[in-house]
Amino acid sequence: MEIKGWRITFANALDTRVAGTMTPTFTPIVSHRTSAAESLKAYQVYVGACPFKRMSNFFANRTILKLARKAARLHIIDFGILYGFQWPCLIRRLSERRGGPPRLRITGIELPQPGFRPTERVEETGHRLQKYCERFKVPFEYDAIAQKWETIRYEDLKIDEGEMIVVNSLYRLKNLPDDTVAENSARDAVLKLINKIKPDIFIHGVVNGAFNAPYFVTRFREALYHYSSLFDMFEATVLREDENRMLFEKEQYGREIINVIACEGSTRVERPETYKQWQSRNLRAGFRQLTLDQELFKDVSSVVKSEYQRDFVVDADGQWMLQGWKGRITHALSVWKPVQRITT
């Protein structure tokens, strides 16, 4: 997209809304027309341009490695696994563990893919991770779940006694319906399920956005602030002619903007809340927030300072690690643990 691409995207989204035409079917999963290889290339450009995802994966994986230092069996339940790009680095590090790697099990959870094969993409992710584990000689097991997350039952996860359990969800719980869409909150239902799992840790990444307001003007204004900042970040770090940058902007940010602006009700699935709102929700759901690992936080800050453009921000608020661009906080990450089971 050219420098004014975000303005064109917002204008197109407004045209769609005003025209009242049928909005396109939208899921947070990228278009089925985009292959995993194309997505990986675009993802690599994104990771090279900004630290948000790379540092989140680094923080999450290092946290898991510390926890699983002596674990014989490690079960990761990943809400929003998509292509599983987070896990190859962890697998490689586990293979180097003194005494040998644990038996790794990953439950990859995604939304169903449109069409006749709703589980195809999440199953393909499992096949790729299997090959990676074979390469590094890490014992591996994979389960794929592709359905609405609030309909998942505890029994579907096949929890075994004696395994160390990590629940991981980086920046995807925003796609669950919120309290304004349905009488029974899907977000609270998923948090209740995680609480019931009783994981050793729950790693929660949040897109820090305030553009889920029921009032359209407020939502439009907040979305404009948020996405113009992200496009500005790309403009400062990647050539605008880069095809993979354009693909990422179109398939990720562009589709999100159209959904936020042109869709309402159950068709609007981009519904981010601020990290402070999620903190209140997590506490109500029976979780306690673990202390931010200061050594790990310093490592993240050091990498961002030395390898990325100086306008990127790494900060902390309470036990949240925050990331952003030019003072605007766009991502937040923290670690949680259930302290009580919520039965109501």
C-alpha positions, 0 to 999 in steps of 0.5 A: 500500500502507498503512504495513504493506503490506510486512508483508502482502506478506511474510505472503502470501509466507510463506503461499504457501511454507508452503502449497506451492502452485504459485508464479506464473510470475515474470520481472523484467519487470513484468506484461504487464497493466501498460502502458508508460504506467502503468509510466512514471507509476509510475517517475516517482513513484519517481524523484521520491521517491528518487535511486537510479535517477535518479542512476545514470542521471545517472552512467552517461550522463555517463560515456558522454558523456565517453567519446564526446566525439569518437566517430563511432559509439557502440554501447550494449549494454544488458543489461536495457533494459526500457522504455529509460527511461535513454536519452532524456536521453543522446540529447538530450545527444548531439544537442547535441554540438559537431560534431553527434551520433554515429551511435547504435546500441543493442542492447536485451537483455531476457528473453523475455516470456511468451506468443506474442510474447516480443520484443514489449516490447523491440521496442516500446522500440526504436520509442519510442527511434527516434521520440525520435532522429528528434525530436532528429536523432540517427542511430539503429539498434536491435537487439532480443534477447529470450532467456536472457542466458547463451545470447547469442553474440558473433555475435548482437551484430553488433560492428563495427570502429571503433565505440565500445562501451559495455556497460551493466547497471544492477541486472539481473545479479542476475536471472541464475541463480547458481552454486547453480542450475546447474553452469555459472554464467550470471553468469560466462557473461555476464561472459565474453561482455562480456569478449569484446566488449572494450567501451571501458567496462562500467557495472555497477550492483548491488543491494546485497543479502545475501538470496540465501543458500541457508538460508531463515531467513537469506534471509528476515531479510536480505530483511526488512531490505532491503525494509522500508528501501525501504518506509520510504523511500516512506513518508517521501517519497510519500503512501501514497494515491498510486496510482502509488506503490502500483503501483510497490510492488506491481509491483516490490517486491511481486513481488520479495518473493514471488519471494524468499520463496516460490520456490526453485531455477530459479523464484527469480530475485531473487538479489542479491549484495553489491557486494563479491561482484560485485567479486570476480566481475568481477576473476576474469572479467578486468576492472579497475575504473576510478577513480571520477570524483570530479567526477561523484561530487561532482555526484551528492552535491550533487543528492541533498543539495539535491533529496532527503530528508536521510536518503538516503545517497551514499558511496564505497567504493574505486571504487564509488559507493554509495547508500542510505537511513538508513545502509543501502546498497542500490545500488552503481555502478562502471565497468570495463574488460576487461584480459584475455580469459578463455578457460577 
